[in-house]
Amino acid sequence: MRTHFAISRIRQQGLSLVELLVSMVVVAIVLAGVVQLLLDNRSKFRLNNEIAYIQENVRFAMDELGYELKMAGFNGCGASANVANVVNGTDTFYNGFGVEGWDGSETQANFPSAFSGELWATGNATAPDAIIIRRVDSDNAYTTTESPTNCNAAATLKIAVSHPVPKGTIMVVQTPECSQVAVFQNSQQNTNSNADQFISNTGNSTSPGNCTKDMGGNGTCSDVSSLTGKCFNKGSTVMEFVGQAFYIGASSIDPTIPALYRVKLRADEATGSLDTEAEELLVGVENMQVKYGVDTDNLFDGEANRYLDADEITGVGTLEWDRVVSVRLSLLMRSLSPVWASNTEFTFEGITYDDRLLRQKVNSTVQLRNLGLVK
């Protein structure tokens, strides 16, 4: 029995070369399956993560742009009120209410200087468009508590509470019965003793400043003869003017990735001068194409008859920006990193992309409810 056990123990030592090779092949197959499973899960996780990121961006972009477009042109009263804009200059950020756009096919010099140098691309049919939206901020409205004593001097608009609005801010005031709206630059330095008032003085205390103290009538500084003196009596409403542009530029996080930007008017409290400030809203918005619904009827009825690009509106007969009543918005969202195993074609507004990035197109048509009112 001892001899048998000794022989058995000798025979059980080690594996043959064939057995070793078979074992290695089996292990390799199992490991390959595990690695492939991990890679597939990683790819699916990245894809699902990018899909969720794009969908979140879509919701935010459409909520933000949709709200601003719906509010475009809101001046607190409506189309029937006279509007006197006494702010010097013709800057597109505060030149009236409503919308104004630029087509990507235009040269860079045609875009406002506030953001023309930051555009993702210009001068070709595939370049993103840009749009400016102008309105008043009705969420922060102030009511005057007394009538001015001298309507021919600078209008001092006293309100019931203190306000945080800095000197140089563009403001809008409307009469209680909504017959008159005036746009002016606040010339009052905001201190503890006078934070309960706004003043529309002329002179060089603000820039660009007010061209006249007459805030009645219907016109601008280009023709002050159409402006008259006006008393904004007790119960008038004062609101901040909002002028903001949306455009596509290179992300500050990664300049190889496009992003949606917003640039807004702001005032420098120390100098009383106007400036603009850019804000990066969403990374991964690759293109924005905008078409404008224009009411071309001789008798304005507030319904769009044609949808045109921005460069087809200005200066084409009677087709001007005050005829725009709706906006058709197309956004192209893209992933931050490649997700496909190989290049995949995607077409957006006649533009073909061919790479490994995930893309989604989203469309929306918005009625400009404040601009579609019958004039």
Secondary structure, 3 states (H helix, E strand, C coil): CHHHHHHHHHHCCCCCHHHHHHHHHHHHHHHHHHHHHHHHHHHHHHHHHHHHHHHHHHHHHHHHHHHHHHHCCCCCCCCCCEEEECECCCCCCCCCCEEEEECCCCCHHHCCCCCHHHECCCCCCCCCCEEEEEEEEEEEEEEECCCCCCCCCCCEEEECCCCCCCCCCEEEEECCCCCEEEEEECCCCCCCCCCCEEECCCCCCCECCECCCCCEECECHHHHHHEECCCCCCCCEEEEEEEEEEEEEECCCCCCCEEEEEEEEEEECCCCEEEEEEEEEEECEEEEEEEEEECCCCCCCCCCCEEECHHHCCCECCECHHHEEEEEEEEEEECCCCCCCCCEEEEECCEEEEECCCEEEEEEEEECCCCCCCC
